[in-house]
């Protein structure tokens, strides 16, 4: 496998001054040789001018957060990463690779989650090239490779976890955002390592049930929320009734037999668990009539 090799060219500004000066001097010598009718000298200095002109094409500008991948007749020579003006062999090809941080949002993918429910999911991936040789030579088009592999990872992740957690502590796409984002980043990084790409961040940007089941799942979520709320209400009501009975007994305010305790518990639970305000009935007679 090709590994990145960082190289440096010759300083560009001194080479530019030298080549321009040589070009001007060669032109002057050609004119002088022509006046002297020295054909051999004319040919020699014309050749020097041609070589000098070709050498000018060896000047290469490297911008910040950019690299130049240098090849000589198909062989990888190295990568120039330091910004500035450099001079390299003019016969080489120098392909530009951006090292800037990039991001893209995948299209909305329709997949089945772990429970088999159809969902729509999309993700945002932030990435950059860190190994220029791998990015240029290990894959055909590293940008397209990033897009395809990222969407493949999102599909795989969606089928691994359920949309909603039905058991306490279960990891789900909707409730475990940080864990899912971390898992998604690892999955994408594993796929893109061979292309010399580093995944900086990956997170879900869109998550919803598919339209054909969205209404049914909404009713299911509402029912789950109502059940959870009812459980809390009942737990609180039972603890309050228990506290009321304990305090009545400890302070000896009133002595209740088992039947009256059961009646009191029933009335308190109705009052505490009801959706509407209770309408009390005042008993003006004896407790046992």
N, C-alpha and C positions, 0 to 999 in steps of 0.2 A: 504493500500500500504506500502511496505517496504521502510524505509528511512535509509540512510547510517548512521552508528554509528561508529565513529572512536575510536579505542581501542589501548592499548599498551600492549605488552607482558612483561615478566620479562627480564631484561638485559641478553643478550645471553652469553657474555664472562664469567661472574661469574658463570652462570649455567653450562657452558661447563666445566670449571675447577672443579666445585663441583662434577659433574657427573663422570668425568674421575677419579678424586681422589677416589670417592666412589667405582667405578668399580675396581680400583687397590686394594683398601683396602679389598673389598669383595673377590677378588681372593686370596689375602694373607690369609684371614680368612678361606676360604674353604680348602686351603692347610694345614693350622694349625689344623683345625678340623679333616681332614683326617688322619693326623699323630696321633691325639689323639683318633681316632676311635669313634668320637662323631657324630653318624649318624644324629641326630636331628639338630645339629648345621650345619652340611653340607647342609642339605635340606634348612634350613632357609637362609643361606648365598647364596645358589644357587638361591633362590627366589628373594633375594635382588639384585643379579647380573642381573637377568632377567628383573626385574622392572626398574633397572637403565639403562639397555640397551634400553628398550622401551622408556624411558624418553629422550634418546638422539635424538629420532625422532621428539621431540618437538621443536628442534632448527630450526629457520626459518630465511632466509636471505631476506631482503627487499632492492632492488636496488633503486637508485634515479629515480624519476618519475615512481614509480611502487607501487602497493598496493597488499595486500594479503587479500582476503575475507575468513574469518574464519567461518566454520560451525561445529557444534557438533551434530552428529546423525541427520542431515538434518535441524537443527535449526540454523538460522543466528545469530552469536555471535557478529560480528562487522568486521571492516576493519582496518588493520594496514597499515598506510601510511608513517610513519617515517622510513627513511632508516637506515639500520644497521642490527645487529644480535640480534634476539629476541627468547625467549623461550615461547611457549604456550602449552596448553594441547596436549599431543602427540596423543590423540584419535580424535582430530579435523582434518578436511580437510581444506587445505589452498590453494585456487585457485588464481593464479596470474592474475592481471589485469594491463595492461600498461596504464599509465596516460600521455604518451608522445603525442605530437601533431602529427597527421597523416593527410595524404591527399590522395585523389584518383581522377582520371579523369573518368567520366562516358563514356560509349560507345556512338558513334554517333547515336542519335535517329532521326528517320524520323517521323515528325509530321506535322500537318496543323496549320498554324498560325491563328491569329484572322480573317484574310481576306480569309481563306481557301486555301492559297497557301502552297504546300508541301515544307518543309524546313528540313535541317539537323542541329541538335544542340547538343552540348556536354558541360559539365560544370566541373569545378574543385572545389572540396569541401575540406576545411581544417577543421579538427575537433579533438576533444579529449574527453575522458571520464572524467566526473567530479563527478558523483554519481555511485560508484561502485556497490552498492546494486541493484539499478535499472537496471544497465547494465547487471548484472549477472542473476537476477531473474525475471525481468519484460518482457524480450524478450528471445527467444531461442538462437539466435546468434546475438549479437549486431553489429558485423561488417557487416554481411550480411544484417541486418536490415537497417544500414546506407546506404548501396549501393542501395538497392531496393527503399527506401523512397526518397532518393535524386533524383534518376532517375524519380520517379513519380512526384516529385515537378518540375523538369525541364520540363516534358511534360505538366503539368498544366500551367506553366508560358508561354510556347511557344504558347499555344492556347489562352492565355489572351491578348497578345499584337501582333500587326502586325509586320512584318519584317521591313518594311519601313514606315515612317510617311508620309501620303499623305496630311495632314493638318498641318499648322504651329502650333507648340506647342504640338502636339500629341506625346505621349510616344511610342517609338518603340524599338524593340530588337537591331537594329543596331546603332541607333543614341543616345539612352539614356542608355549608358553602366553603369554609376554609379547608376542610379535609378533602373535599372534592377538587378544589382548585389545586391543592398540592399534588394530589394523585394524577390529575390531568397533566400538570407540568411534567411530572416524572415520566408519564407514558409518552408524551410527545418528544421529550428529550431523548428517550431511548431510541425512538425511531429516527431522529434527525442527527444523531451523533455521527453517523457515517458520512454526512454531508458537511461536516465542519460547522454546524450551526449550534448556537447556544440559545436555549429557551429561557428568557428572563422571567416571564410571567405568563400564566394561562388561567383564564377564569371563564365561567359560564356567563354569557351575556343575555341569553334568552332561554327561558324554560317554561313550557306550558303543555297542558294536555292537548292532544289533537282535537280539532273542532268536533268530530263525530262523537266524542265521549266527554267533552268538556262540561256540558250541563249535568250529566250524571255524576261526574266526579266532584263537581261543585256541591251537589246535594249531599254526597257522601262526606265531604269535608265539613259541611255544616252540621250534619248529624253527629260526626265525631266530636266536633266542638261542643255541641249541646250535651252529649253524653259526658264529656270531660267536665263541663261546668256543673252538671247535675251531681256527679260524683263528689266534687268539692263541696257543693251545698249540703249534701247528705252527711258527709264527714263532719262538717262544721256543726250541723244541726244535732247530730248524735252526741258530739262532745259537749255542746251547750246543754242538752237535756241531762246528760250525765252529771255535769257540774251543778245544775239546778237541784237535782235529786240529792246529791251529796251535801249541798249546803243546807237544804231543808232538813235533812236528817241530822247533820252535825249541830245545827243551831236549835234543833228541837222546836221549830216553828209550828210544824203540824205533823202528825203521825198518819201515814197513809198505808192502807193495806195493799196487797198485790193488785187487786182489781182496780183501785183508785190510781195506783202508780201507772198501770197500763193505760188507763184513760187519760191521765195527764201526759204521758209520753206520746200518745196518739195525737192529742190536741196540739202539743208543742211542735211535733213534727209537721203537722198540717200547716201551722202558722209559719214555721221557719222555711219549709220547702215549697210553699205555694208561690205561683207566679204573680198572684195578686195579693193586695193587702187583705188581711183577715178581717171579717166583720164579727166582732165579739158579741156573745150573748151573755148578759148579766144574770147570774143566778141569785135571786133574792131569798131563796129558801135555804133549807139545811143542805149540807153536802150530800146526805144520803137519801134525799127525796127527789 
